[in-house]
Amino acid sequence: MPDRTRSSPASAQSRGRPATDRSRSFPVDVADRGDSFLVSAELPGLRTQDIDVTVRKNKLQIVAEPATETDGTYRRRERDSGTLRRVIHLPEAVDEKHASASYNDGILWVTLQKRDQPTHVEIQ
């Protein structure tokens, strides 16, 4: 079985080689609450101003740019840095105007109200 860790950007950095892909992902949960979706994303160590949330139709995009420390020369650097990016495709369209987000203890919470379903009008 091939060793998949050998080709990952993080493992390349830990062996002293530069990582080629600087955009990273993060864990996300999407809960269907009936009339809304609740999305939680693990983004520890960030500030709210480092995180950008965009909603369009049935797509949620989360982008984070962590502040980087550049003081001194690194003798070893294992912690990843760079842009965090995730696009979540939701199973239904949401109401962009009524989306809300909060960030607490390293978890981003995004609540997305589902769009009202079309109402059938009977012809008389």
N, CA, C and O atoms as CSV, one atom per row, in Angstrom:
chain,resi,resn,atom,element,x,y,z
A,1,MET,N,N,0.852,-1.182,0.000
A,1,MET,CA,C,0.000,0.000,0.000
A,1,MET,C,C,0.894,1.240,0.000
A,1,MET,O,O,1.839,1.306,0.786
A,2,PRO,N,N,0.624,2.213,-0.850
A,2,PRO,CA,C,1.481,3.406,-0.921
A,2,PRO,C,C,1.361,4.267,0.329
A,2,PRO,O,O,0.306,4.327,0.959
A,3,ASP,N,N,2.451,4.927,0.675
A,3,ASP,CA,C,2.461,5.843,1.812
A,3,ASP,C,C,2.009,7.216,1.329
A,3,ASP,O,O,2.785,7.941,0.707
A,4,ARG,N,N,0.759,7.575,1.612
A,4,ARG,CA,C,0.186,8.823,1.113
A,4,ARG,C,C,0.745,10.049,1.832
A,4,ARG,O,O,0.639,11.160,1.312
A,5,THR,N,N,1.329,9.877,2.997
A,5,THR,CA,C,1.848,11.028,3.732
A,5,THR,C,C,3.083,11.613,3.063
A,5,THR,O,O,3.417,12.774,3.302
A,6,ARG,N,N,3.750,10.857,2.252
A,6,ARG,CA,C,4.975,11.348,1.628
A,6,ARG,C,C,4.725,12.464,0.626
A,6,ARG,O,O,5.616,13.275,0.372
A,7,SER,N,N,3.531,12.519,0.056
A,7,SER,CA,C,3.277,13.539,-0.955
A,7,SER,C,C,2.472,14.720,-0.438
A,7,SER,O,O,2.169,15.633,-1.206
A,8,SER,N,N,2.118,14.728,0.840
A,8,SER,CA,C,1.319,15.836,1.358
A,8,SER,C,C,2.195,17.053,1.619
A,8,SER,O,O,3.371,16.912,1.953
A,9,PRO,N,N,1.620,18.271,1.466
A,9,PRO,CA,C,2.393,19.488,1.722
A,9,PRO,C,C,2.950,19.542,3.139
A,9,PRO,O,O,4.080,19.988,3.338
A,10,ALA,N,N,2.173,19.094,4.131
A,10,ALA,CA,C,2.637,19.157,5.518
A,10,ALA,C,C,3.837,18.248,5.726
A,10,ALA,O,O,4.792,18.636,6.398
A,11,SER,N,N,3.806,17.039,5.159
A,11,SER,CA,C,4.933,16.134,5.346
A,11,SER,C,C,6.166,16.626,4.593
A,11,SER,O,O,7.292,16.411,5.041
A,12,ALA,N,N,5.965,17.279,3.464
A,12,ALA,CA,C,7.097,17.847,2.726
A,12,ALA,C,C,7.784,18.912,3.561
A,12,ALA,O,O,9.012,18.976,3.608
A,13,GLN,N,N,6.988,19.752,4.223
A,13,GLN,CA,C,7.571,20.802,5.053
A,13,GLN,C,C,8.316,20.208,6.234
A,13,GLN,O,O,9.388,20.697,6.591
A,14,SER,N,N,7.772,19.156,6.854
A,14,SER,CA,C,8.418,18.595,8.033
A,14,SER,C,C,9.752,17.950,7.672
A,14,SER,O,O,10.598,17.766,8.547
A,15,ARG,N,N,9.956,17.605,6.412
A,15,ARG,CA,C,11.234,17.049,5.970
A,15,ARG,C,C,12.139,18.127,5.381
A,15,ARG,O,O,13.169,17.819,4.780
A,16,GLY,N,N,11.750,19.406,5.556
A,16,GLY,CA,C,12.603,20.491,5.120
A,16,GLY,C,C,12.408,20.934,3.685
A,16,GLY,O,O,13.146,21.794,3.204
A,17,ARG,N,N,11.425,20.363,2.984
A,17,ARG,CA,C,11.150,20.778,1.609
A,17,ARG,C,C,9.971,21.729,1.605
A,17,ARG,O,O,9.078,21.594,2.441
A,18,PRO,N,N,9.937,22.686,0.691
A,18,PRO,CA,C,8.800,23.612,0.640
A,18,PRO,C,C,7.544,22.906,0.147
A,18,PRO,O,O,7.610,22.032,-0.718
A,19,ALA,N,N,6.417,23.285,0.697
A,19,ALA,CA,C,5.137,22.767,0.227
A,19,ALA,C,C,4.732,23.542,-1.018
A,19,ALA,O,O,4.982,24.743,-1.112
A,20,THR,N,N,4.108,22.862,-1.971
A,20,THR,CA,C,3.741,23.531,-3.213
A,20,THR,C,C,2.347,24.129,-3.155
A,20,THR,O,O,2.129,25.202,-3.717
A,21,ASP,N,N,1.399,23.483,-2.504
A,21,ASP,CA,C,0.027,23.986,-2.438
A,21,ASP,C,C,-0.168,24.689,-1.107
A,21,ASP,O,O,-0.104,24.052,-0.056
A,22,ARG,N,N,-0.403,25.982,-1.137
A,22,ARG,CA,C,-0.513,26.746,0.103
A,22,ARG,C,C,-1.954,26.912,0.560
A,22,ARG,O,O,-2.186,27.473,1.631
A,23,SER,N,N,-2.923,26.447,-0.207
A,23,SER,CA,C,-4.322,26.527,0.189
A,23,SER,C,C,-4.689,25.235,0.909
A,23,SER,O,O,-4.496,24.143,0.375
A,24,ARG,N,N,-5.215,25.363,2.114
A,24,ARG,CA,C,-5.517,24.188,2.926
A,24,ARG,C,C,-7.004,24.114,3.221
A,24,ARG,O,O,-7.734,25.092,3.063
A,25,SER,N,N,-7.438,22.948,3.647
A,25,SER,CA,C,-8.834,22.721,3.987
A,25,SER,C,C,-8.969,22.615,5.506
A,25,SER,O,O,-7.984,22.749,6.232
A,26,PHE,N,N,-10.187,22.375,5.980
A,26,PHE,CA,C,-10.451,22.231,7.404
A,26,PHE,C,C,-11.755,21.452,7.571
A,26,PHE,O,O,-12.569,21.414,6.648
A,27,PRO,N,N,-11.965,20.830,8.736
A,27,PRO,CA,C,-13.172,20.025,8.947
A,27,PRO,C,C,-14.432,20.881,9.049
A,27,PRO,O,O,-14.432,21.950,9.661
A,28,VAL,N,N,-15.503,20.382,8.434
A,28,VAL,CA,C,-16.789,21.080,8.412
A,28,VAL,C,C,-17.904,20.068,8.662
A,28,VAL,O,O,-17.858,18.952,8.145
A,29,ASP,N,N,-18.902,20.455,9.452
A,29,ASP,CA,C,-20.128,19.671,9.633
A,29,ASP,C,C,-21.296,20.497,9.123
A,29,ASP,O,O,-21.335,21.711,9.324
A,30,VAL,N,N,-22.254,19.841,8.460
A,30,VAL,CA,C,-23.465,20.512,7.980
A,30,VAL,C,C,-24.656,19.764,8.552
A,30,VAL,O,O,-24.863,18.589,8.249
A,31,ALA,N,N,-25.443,20.450,9.386
A,31,ALA,CA,C,-26.638,19.851,9.987
A,31,ALA,C,C,-27.881,20.436,9.331
A,31,ALA,O,O,-27.991,21.651,9.170
A,32,ASP,N,N,-28.814,19.571,8.955
A,32,ASP,CA,C,-30.091,20.004,8.383
A,32,ASP,C,C,-31.070,20.138,9.536
A,32,ASP,O,O,-31.404,19.151,10.190
A,33,ARG,N,N,-31.528,21.354,9.786
A,33,ARG,CA,C,-32.435,21.628,10.901
A,33,ARG,C,C,-33.884,21.817,10.441
A,33,ARG,O,O,-34.677,22.443,11.144
A,34,GLY,N,N,-34.229,21.290,9.285
A,34,GLY,CA,C,-35.584,21.434,8.772
A,34,GLY,C,C,-35.746,22.682,7.935
A,34,GLY,O,O,-35.809,22.608,6.708
A,35,ASP,N,N,-35.816,23.838,8.594
A,35,ASP,CA,C,-35.979,25.099,7.862
A,35,ASP,C,C,-34.656,25.832,7.649
A,35,ASP,O,O,-34.630,26.914,7.063
A,36,SER,N,N,-33.553,25.237,8.129
A,36,SER,CA,C,-32.244,25.879,7.982
A,36,SER,C,C,-31.131,24.833,8.002
A,36,SER,O,O,-31.346,23.673,8.352
A,37,PHE,N,N,-29.934,25.281,7.616
A,37,PHE,CA,C,-28.720,24.479,7.744
A,37,PHE,C,C,-27.839,25.154,8.785
A,37,PHE,O,O,-27.742,26.381,8.824
A,38,LEU,N,N,-27.199,24.355,9.626
A,38,LEU,CA,C,-26.224,24.865,10.582
A,38,LEU,C,C,-24.876,24.267,10.204
A,38,LEU,O,O,-24.688,23.051,10.250
A,39,VAL,N,N,-23.943,25.134,9.831
A,39,VAL,CA,C,-22.612,24.701,9.412
A,39,VAL,C,C,-21.628,25.074,10.508
A,39,VAL,O,O,-21.603,26.217,10.964
A,40,SER,N,N,-20.820,24.114,10.929
A,40,SER,CA,C,-19.763,24.401,11.897
A,40,SER,C,C,-18.426,24.032,11.262
A,40,SER,O,O,-18.289,22.986,10.627
A,41,ALA,N,N,-17.446,24.911,11.446
A,41,ALA,CA,C,-16.130,24.719,10.842
A,41,ALA,C,C,-15.056,24.936,11.901
A,41,ALA,O,O,-15.096,25.920,12.640
A,42,GLU,N,N,-14.097,24.020,11.973
A,42,GLU,CA,C,-12.983,24.146,12.916
A,42,GLU,C,C,-11.924,25.080,12.337
A,42,GLU,O,O,-11.270,24.760,11.344
A,43,LEU,N,N,-11.767,26.237,12.972
A,43,LEU,CA,C,-10.779,27.233,12.544
A,43,LEU,C,C,-10.072,27.801,13.776
A,43,LEU,O,O,-10.220,28.987,14.072
A,44,PRO,N,N,-9.311,26.981,14.495
A,44,PRO,CA,C,-8.688,27.454,15.731
A,44,PRO,C,C,-7.586,28.481,15.490
A,44,PRO,O,O,-6.898,28.459,14.469
A,45,GLY,N,N,-7.443,29.373,16.455
A,45,GLY,CA,C,-6.343,30.326,16.440
A,45,GLY,C,C,-6.504,31.511,15.513
A,45,GLY,O,O,-5.534,32.220,15.247
A,46,LEU,N,N,-7.709,31.742,15.014
A,46,LEU,CA,C,-7.933,32.866,14.109
A,46,LEU,C,C,-8.683,33.987,14.810
A,46,LEU,O,O,-9.237,33.804,15.894
A,47,ARG,N,N,-8.690,35.144,14.174
A,47,ARG,CA,C,-9.504,36.266,14.630
A,47,ARG,C,C,-10.665,36.405,13.655
A,47,ARG,O,O,-10.567,35.957,12.513
A,48,THR,N,N,-11.757,37.015,14.087
A,48,THR,CA,C,-12.921,37.153,13.201
A,48,THR,C,C,-12.561,37.914,11.931
A,48,THR,O,O,-13.095,37.613,10.864
A,49,GLN,N,N,-11.663,38.894,12.026
A,49,GLN,CA,C,-11.283,39.662,10.839
A,49,GLN,C,C,-10.431,38.850,9.856
A,49,GLN,O,O,-10.193,39.301,8.735
A,50,ASP,N,N,-9.969,37.660,10.257
A,50,ASP,CA,C,-9.202,36.787,9.366
A,50,ASP,C,C,-10.103,35.891,8.517
A,50,ASP,O,O,-9.624,35.227,7.598
A,51,ILE,N,N,-11.411,35.866,8.820
A,51,ILE,CA,C,-12.341,34.918,8.199
A,51,ILE,C,C,-13.337,35.655,7.312
A,51,ILE,O,O,-13.894,36.679,7.706
A,52,ASP,N,N,-13.555,35.121,6.107
A,52,ASP,CA,C,-14.530,35.681,5.173
A,52,ASP,C,C,-15.542,34.594,4.812
A,52,ASP,O,O,-15.167,33.493,4.409
A,53,VAL,N,N,-16.828,34.914,4.960
A,53,VAL,CA,C,-17.909,33.975,4.657
A,53,VAL,C,C,-18.761,34.570,3.540
A,53,VAL,O,O,-19.218,35.708,3.641
A,54,THR,N,N,-18.972,33.796,2.474
A,54,THR,CA,C,-19.781,34.232,1.337
A,54,THR,C,C,-20.835,33.171,1.043
A,54,THR,O,O,-20.544,31.975,1.035
A,55,VAL,N,N,-22.071,33.626,0.801
A,55,VAL,CA,C,-23.176,32.712,0.495
A,55,VAL,C,C,-23.795,33.126,-0.831
A,55,VAL,O,O,-24.070,34.304,-1.063
A,56,ARG,N,N,-24.010,32.145,-1.696
A,56,ARG,CA,C,-24.695,32.407,-2.964
A,56,ARG,C,C,-25.464,31.151,-3.351
A,56,ARG,O,O,-24.882,30.081,-3.528
A,57,LYS,N,N,-26.778,31.295,-3.481
A,57,LYS,CA,C,-27.705,30.211,-3.841
A,57,LYS,C,C,-27.529,29.021,-2.910
A,57,LYS,O,O,-27.945,29.090,-1.753
A,58,ASN,N,N,-26.930,27.938,-3.372
A,58,ASN,CA,C,-26.743,26.772,-2.503
A,58,ASN,C,C,-25.263,26.512,-2.228
A,58,ASN,O,O,-24.856,25.372,-2.006
A,59,LYS,N,N,-24.459,27.581,-2.246
A,59,LYS,CA,C,-23.024,27.454,-2.034
A,59,LYS,C,C,-22.559,28.356,-0.896
A,59,LYS,O,O,-22.878,29.544,-0.860
A,60,LEU,N,N,-21.804,27.778,0.027
A,60,LEU,CA,C,-21.191,28.525,1.124
A,60,LEU,C,C,-19.683,28.447,0.939
A,60,LEU,O,O,-19.124,27.357,0.821
A,61,GLN,N,N,-19.022,29.607,0.915
A,61,GLN,CA,C,-17.561,29.635,0.818
A,61,GLN,C,C,-16.994,30.266,2.074
A,61,GLN,O,O,-17.427,31.335,2.502
A,62,ILE,N,N,-16.017,29.586,2.659
A,62,ILE,CA,C,-15.316,30.091,3.841
A,62,ILE,C,C,-13.838,30.192,3.477
A,62,ILE,O,O,-13.225,29.211,3.055
A,63,VAL,N,N,-13.273,31.385,3.644
A,63,VAL,CA,C,-11.854,31.617,3.366
A,63,VAL,C,C,-11.258,32.286,4.597
A,63,VAL,O,O,-11.836,33.225,5.144
A,64,ALA,N,N,-10.106,31.801,5.029
A,64,ALA,CA,C,-9.426,32.395,6.181
A,64,ALA,C,C,-7.961,32.632,5.830
A,64,ALA,O,O,-7.304,31.794,5.213
A,65,GLU,N,N,-7.476,33.790,6.239
A,65,GLU,CA,C,-6.074,34.168,6.030
A,65,GLU,C,C,-5.449,34.396,7.402
A,65,GLU,O,O,-5.494,35.512,7.918
A,66,PRO,N,N,-4.868,33.357,8.001
A,66,PRO,CA,C,-4.267,33.540,9.324
A,66,PRO,C,C,-3.106,34.525,9.286
A,66,PRO,O,O,-2.336,34.564,8.326
A,67,ALA,N,N,-2.995,35.314,10.341
A,67,ALA,CA,C,-1.851,36.220,10.465
A,67,ALA,C,C,-0.595,35.368,10.632
A,67,ALA,O,O,-0.602,34.377,11.363
A,68,THR,N,N,0.470,35.753,9.960
A,68,THR,CA,C,1.709,34.981,10.053
A,68,THR,C,C,2.757,35.764,10.823
A,68,THR,O,O,2.863,36.985,10.708
A,69,GLU,N,N,3.520,35.036,11.604
A,69,GLU,CA,C,4.616,35.642,12.351
A,69,GLU,C,C,5.883,35.465,11.525
A,69,GLU,O,O,6.215,34.355,11.107
A,70,THR,N,N,6.580,36.558,11.296
A,70,THR,CA,C,7.791,36.478,10.472
A,70,THR,C,C,9.047,36.873,11.238
A,70,THR,O,O,10.118,37.009,10.646
A,71,ASP,N,N,8.925,37.058,12.543
A,71,ASP,CA,C,10.095,37.437,13.331
A,71,ASP,C,C,11.054,36.257,13.449
A,71,ASP,O,O,10.638,35.138,13.748
A,72,GLY,N,N,12.316,36.508,13.218
A,72,GLY,CA,C,13.332,35.486,13.411
A,72,GLY,C,C,13.449,34.514,12.247
A,72,GLY,O,O,12.705,34.579,11.268
A,73,THR,N,N,14.409,33.614,12.392
A,73,THR,CA,C,14.649,32.579,11.399
A,73,THR,C,C,14.178,31.253,11.965
A,73,THR,O,O,14.519,30.894,13.093
A,74,TYR,N,N,13.408,30.540,11.197
A,74,TYR,CA,C,12.906,29.247,11.662
A,74,TYR,C,C,13.975,28.178,11.482
A,74,TYR,O,O,14.588,28.074,10.419
A,75,ARG,N,N,14.193,27.392,12.520
A,75,ARG,CA,C,15.076,26.234,12.453
A,75,ARG,C,C,14.256,24.988,12.134
A,75,ARG,O,O,14.767,24.010,11.587
A,76,ARG,N,N,12.986,25.046,12.484
A,76,ARG,CA,C,12.036,23.973,12.188
A,76,ARG,C,C,10.657,24.607,12.123
A,76,ARG,O,O,10.292,25.404,12.988
A,77,ARG,N,N,9.891,24.255,11.099
A,77,ARG,CA,C,8.541,24.807,10.970
A,77,ARG,C,C,7.600,23.700,10.502
A,77,ARG,O,O,7.633,23.298,9.339
A,78,GLU,N,N,6.765,23.212,11.412
A,78,GLU,CA,C,5.830,22.138,11.105
A,78,GLU,C,C,4.399,22.633,11.015
A,78,GLU,O,O,3.567,21.991,10.374
A,79,ARG,N,N,4.095,23.759,11.642
A,79,ARG,CA,C,2.736,24.299,11.582
A,79,ARG,C,C,2.512,24.919,10.220
A,79,ARG,O,O,3.303,25.740,9.755
A,80,ASP,N,N,1.419,24.515,9.587
A,80,ASP,CA,C,1.091,25.062,8.273
A,80,ASP,C,C,0.707,26.526,8.377
A,80,ASP,O,O,0.184,26.979,9.395
A,81,SER,N,N,0.975,27.247,7.318
A,81,SER,CA,C,0.510,28.621,7.207
A,81,SER,C,C,-0.041,28.786,5.800
A,81,SER,O,O,0.194,27.946,4.931
A,82,GLY,N,N,-0.754,29.841,5.584
A,82,GLY,CA,C,-1.335,30.073,4.270
A,82,GLY,C,C,-2.847,30.090,4.338
A,82,GLY,O,O,-3.442,29.974,5.409
A,83,THR,N,N,-3.448,30.234,3.193
A,83,THR,CA,C,-4.893,30.392,3.090
A,83,THR,C,C,-5.626,29.092,3.387
A,83,THR,O,O,-5.231,28.016,2.939
A,84,LEU,N,N,-6.704,29.221,4.154
A,84,LEU,CA,C,-7.630,28.115,4.399
A,84,LEU,C,C,-8.854,28.385,3.544
A,84,LEU,O,O,-9.377,29.500,3.549
A,85,ARG,N,N,-9.322,27.379,2.806
A,85,ARG,CA,C,-10.445,27.610,1.897
A,85,ARG,C,C,-11.325,26.369,1.847
A,85,ARG,O,O,-10.845,25.237,1.802
A,86,ARG,N,N,-12.637,26.622,1.856
A,86,ARG,CA,C,-13.598,25.526,1.750
A,86,ARG,C,C,-14.854,26.035,1.070
A,86,ARG,O,O,-15.366,27.097,1.424
A,87,VAL,N,N,-15.356,25.283,0.092
A,87,VAL,CA,C,-16.632,25.575,-0.553
A,87,VAL,C,C,-17.552,24.407,-0.249
A,87,VAL,O,O,-17.241,23.258,-0.561
A,88,ILE,N,N,-18.691,24.713,0.365
A,88,ILE,CA,C,-19.657,23.685,0.743
A,88,ILE,C,C,-20.881,23.837,-0.147
A,88,ILE,O,O,-21.514,24.892,-0.171
A,89,HIS,N,N,-21.210,22.778,-0.877
A,89,HIS,CA,C,-22.407,22.766,-1.721
A,89,HIS,C,C,-23.551,22.203,-0.887
A,89,HIS,O,O,-23.498,21.062,-0.429
A,90,LEU,N,N,-24.575,23.013,-0.699
A,90,LEU,CA,C,-25.722,22.612,0.106
A,90,LEU,C,C,-26.764,21.935,-0.784
A,90,LEU,O,O,-26.861,22.255,-1.969
A,91,PRO,N,N,-27.548,20.999,-0.224
A,91,PRO,CA,C,-28.531,20.276,-1.039
A,91,PRO,C,C,-29.721,21.118,-1.479
A,91,PRO,O,O,-30.485,20.699,-2.349
A,92,GLU,N,N,-29.891,22.307,-0.888
A,92,GLU,CA,C,-31.002,23.195,-1.245
A,92,GLU,C,C,-30.512,24.636,-1.265
A,92,GLU,O,O,-29.513,24.974,-0.630
A,93,ALA,N,N,-31.233,25.485,-2.006
A,93,ALA,CA,C,-30.906,26.913,-2.031
A,93,ALA,C,C,-31.230,27.537,-0.676
A,93,ALA,O,O,-32.160,27.113,0.009
A,94,VAL,N,N,-30.451,28.546,-0.304
A,94,VAL,CA,C,-30.656,29.234,0.973
A,94,VAL,C,C,-30.913,30.716,0.724
A,94,VAL,O,O,-30.627,31.241,-0.353
A,95,ASP,N,N,-31.454,31.372,1.736
A,95,ASP,CA,C,-31.753,32.802,1.673
A,95,ASP,C,C,-30.507,33.570,2.120
A,95,ASP,O,O,-30.225,33.664,3.315
A,96,GLU,N,N,-29.765,34.116,1.157
A,96,GLU,CA,C,-28.503,34.797,1.466
A,96,GLU,C,C,-28.681,35.966,2.424
A,96,GLU,O,O,-27.801,36.240,3.240
A,97,LYS,N,N,-29.806,36.653,2.332
A,97,LYS,CA,C,-30.036,37.855,3.146
A,97,LYS,C,C,-30.253,37.538,4.626
A,97,LYS,O,O,-30.104,38.419,5.472
A,98,HIS,N,N,-30.596,36.311,4.941
A,98,HIS,CA,C,-30.859,35.948,6.329
A,98,HIS,C,C,-29.811,34.987,6.890
A,98,HIS,O,O,-30.083,34.259,7.845
A,99,ALA,N,N,-28.628,34.984,6.304
A,99,ALA,CA,C,-27.533,34.167,6.819
A,99,ALA,C,C,-26.901,34.879,8.013
A,99,ALA,O,O,-26.852,36.108,8.059
A,100,SER,N,N,-26.425,34.104,8.968
A,100,SER,CA,C,-25.731,34.688,10.120
A,100,SER,C,C,-24.540,33.804,10.477
A,100,SER,O,O,-24.534,32.604,10.201
A,101,ALA,N,N,-23.526,34.425,11.102
A,101,ALA,CA,C,-22.326,33.683,11.476
A,101,ALA,C,C,-21.796,34.195,12.801
A,101,ALA,O,O,-21.924,35.375,13.128
A,102,SER,N,N,-21.195,33.282,13.563
A,102,SER,CA,C,-20.519,33.654,14.803
A,102,SER,C,C,-19.270,32.783,14.928
A,102,SER,O,O,-19.190,31.698,14.352
A,103,TYR,N,N,-18.300,33.284,15.692
A,103,TYR,CA,C,-17.034,32.578,15.871
A,103,TYR,C,C,-16.717,32.556,17.354
A,103,TYR,O,O,-16.613,33.605,17.989
A,104,ASN,N,N,-16.561,31.349,17.911
A,104,ASN,CA,C,-16.325,31.222,19.340
A,104,ASN,C,C,-15.492,29.971,19.606
A,104,ASN,O,O,-15.797,28.894,19.095
A,105,ASP,N,N,-14.443,30.121,20.405
A,105,ASP,CA,C,-13.580,28.999,20.800
A,105,ASP,C,C,-13.059,28.196,19.611
A,105,ASP,O,O,-12.988,26.968,19.671
A,106,GLY,N,N,-12.696,28.887,18.531
A,106,GLY,CA,C,-12.113,28.217,17.381
A,106,GLY,C,C,-13.099,27.552,16.442
A,106,GLY,O,O,-12.692,26.879,15.495
A,107,ILE,N,N,-14.394,27.729,16.690
A,107,ILE,CA,C,-15.423,27.145,15.827
A,107,ILE,C,C,-16.227,28.268,15.181
A,107,ILE,O,O,-16.738,29.155,15.865
A,108,LEU,N,N,-16.332,28.217,13.855
A,108,LEU,CA,C,-17.187,29.139,13.107
A,108,LEU,C,C,-18.549,28.474,12.942
A,108,LEU,O,O,-18.637,27.337,12.478
A,109,TRP,N,N,-19.610,29.181,13.323
A,109,TRP,CA,C,-20.986,28.694,13.193
A,109,TRP,C,C,-21.697,29.557,12.168
A,109,TRP,O,O,-21.745,30.779,12.313
A,110,VAL,N,N,-22.252,28.940,11.133
A,110,VAL,CA,C,-22.990,29.664,10.099
A,110,VAL,C,C,-24.391,29.072,10.019
A,110,VAL,O,O,-24.557,27.871,9.805
A,111,THR,N,N,-25.405,29.930,10.193
A,111,THR,CA,C,-26.798,29.509,10.081
A,111,THR,C,C,-27.354,30.046,8.777
A,111,THR,O,O,-27.282,31.244,8.504
A,112,LEU,N,N,-27.912,29.149,7.974
A,112,LEU,CA,C,-28.430,29.499,6.653
A,112,LEU,C,C,-29.887,29.064,6.559
A,112,LEU,O,O,-30.193,27.871,6.575
A,113,GLN,N,N,-30.777,30.040,6.463
A,113,GLN,CA,C,-32.202,29.732,6.315
A,113,GLN,C,C,-32.453,29.214,4.905
A,113,GLN,O,O,-31.951,29.771,3.929
A,114,LYS,N,N,-33.236,28.144,4.811
A,114,LYS,CA,C,-33.601,27.627,3.490
A,114,LYS,C,C,-34.563,28.600,2.831
A,114,LYS,O,O,-35.347,29.273,3.501
A,115,ARG,N,N,-34.492,28.661,1.520
A,115,ARG,CA,C,-35.437,29.495,0.776
A,115,ARG,C,C,-36.821,28.892,0.892
A,115,ARG,O,O,-36.990,27.674,0.943
A,116,ASP,N,N,-37.817,29.783,0.932
A,116,ASP,CA,C,-39.194,29.302,0.948
A,116,ASP,C,C,-39.464,28.515,-0.320
A,116,ASP,O,O,-39.056,28.898,-1.417
A,117,GLN,N,N,-40.154,27.416,-0.140
A,117,GLN,CA,C,-40.528,26.603,-1.288
A,117,GLN,C,C,-41.632,27.305,-2.065
A,117,GLN,O,O,-42.478,27.971,-1.468
A,118,PRO,N,N,-41.635,27.169,-3.366
A,118,PRO,CA,C,-42.696,27.797,-4.150
A,118,PRO,C,C,-44.063,27.251,-3.744
A,118,PRO,O,O,-44.212,26.068,-3.439
A,119,THR,N,N,-45.039,28.124,-3.746
A,119,THR,CA,C,-46.403,27.735,-3.395
A,119,THR,C,C,-47.186,27.461,-4.671
A,119,THR,O,O,-47.171,28.251,-5.616
A,120,HIS,N,N,-47.858,26.340,-4.674
A,120,HIS,CA,C,-48.679,25.984,-5.834
A,120,HIS,C,C,-49.967,26.797,-5.791
A,120,HIS,O,O,-50.654,26.836,-4.771
A,121,VAL,N,N,-50.284,27.436,-6.895
A,121,VAL,CA,C,-51.510,28.229,-6.999
A,121,VAL,C,C,-52.471,27.482,-7.915
A,121,VAL,O,O,-52.163,27.189,-9.070
A,122,GLU,N,N,-53.615,27.190,-7.379
A,122,GLU,CA,C,-54.621,26.471,-8.163
A,122,GLU,C,C,-55.327,27.424,-9.116
A,122,GLU,O,O,-55.721,28.524,-8.729
A,123,ILE,N,N,-55.482,27.000,-10.352
A,123,ILE,CA,C,-56.164,27.809,-11.368
A,123,ILE,C,C,-57.657,27.531,-11.287
A,123,ILE,O,O,-58.083,26.376,-11.258
A,124,GLN,N,N,-58.451,28.599,-11.251
A,124,GLN,CA,C,-59.915,28.437,-11.160
A,124,GLN,C,C,-60.598,28.853,-12.427
A,124,GLN,O,O,-61.824,28.781,-12.520
